[in-house]
Amino acid sequence: MDTFSKSDPGMAGTGPPSPLSPQFGRTEVIDNTLNPDFVRKFVLDYYFEEKQNLRFDVYNVDSKSCSIYKQDFLGQAFVALGEVIGSQRGRLERALTGVPGKRCGTILLLAEELSNCRDIVTMQLCANKLDKKDFFGKSDPFLVFYRSNEDGTTVKIDVYDWDRDGSHDFIGEFATSYRELSRAQSQFTVYEVLNPRKKCKKKKYVNSGTVTLLSFSVESEFTFVDYIRGGTQLNFTVAIDFTASNGMPSQPTSLHYASPYQLSAYALALKAVGEIIQDYDSDKLFPAYGFGAKLPPDGKISHQFPLNNNEDNPSCNGIEGVLESYLQSLRTVQLYGPTNFAPVINQVAGTAAQVTDGSQYHVLLIITDGVISDMLQTKEAIVTASALPMSIIIVGVGPAEFDAMEELDGDEVRVSSRGRYAERDIVQFVPFRDYVDDSGNQVLSMARLAKDVLAEIPEQLLSYMKTRDIKPRRADPQ
């Protein structure tokens, strides 16, 4: 952009363009280059369950002026934070746009997680000859740990006797450090428990007993982002209810009815969840099924038919492709019944069982309007699926009572079938009506729904990895 030299680029980052999304930072300006490597980092809070849209503006800064708003505009890029996190090794390249008739170049965004120490320490201790505090019996001791300094490297430990009335009698204390504790990995460490008051009053006072550290182990706790950056892909599958209780799709009273002005509840739920999960799936190909319909030409009832009418490859291209296939199916199949979940759960479970090394994790979204017809089979399918790398989201649309769905959720009582209990809680159920915005704002309704139904996915993924002792693959440092 400069007449006698190359550009002097700088970059500003903002949220979506609106008065409510102010600029959150600016890079430094790098003189005379077309390939700047910016050093300045932007620190943002990341939420998997939210669509965090960002905009990056690039300018050529005139050395005579410090105001970025008076400079030459080189281009801009729109991106969701989830796209950067979900891209290969946390690196996303995006073309700059905004200057008609010109190639604006590209921007390379890198994401890494900032966190405190993730080490989980497990210790086993025993005590010997502690002071007797109870009149008719021995002490009932317990330990209280305190940090003695800011970084937690020094630890103060108090020893108390617990009384039945809820009060505590101080026995003594001792201090140690993380480094000293870690020596117990190879040898026992004995600490004297000292009571400062007794030490001052009694000349012959030795100690109030001892505490021995028998074992000390350290394990690293991995995060959801560690696995995503290590290459774990989220595979998204959709299953939509085509039973007759939804009403005729051509009628405004139908739950499948889509007016020219707004999407149906089914389409809203699909977009709300799918548009976030798709950022973590590299090929953007999503298997999509329907259940509870009669299929042409012979009217056979199916509980697992591909929306794109392709039995060999039920995957649709992106969320828009799923929506297009869903609307096309509404025009070609006959809504019927009953409402069976087990076939599609078993279908996804079969796929998940093929790759269990942590590189793939499956999320099944079931959107339904009514009471489930195959509860026993569905429970059996969920118990089996709980041992596999998958989660299930159920969104209930319409005014029906969904008490049975709450039972499948498993937050209070783990789902069981024929004496077997689910290994993990993998089901999240929500009624869509709880998220409908009173003002009719569909974007707000979708954001609320996605936030609730997706919030448990990271923990469910981590629970699978932990039970299988699967560690994230190391991200390529280059």
Disulfide bonds with the S-S distance in Angstrom:
none
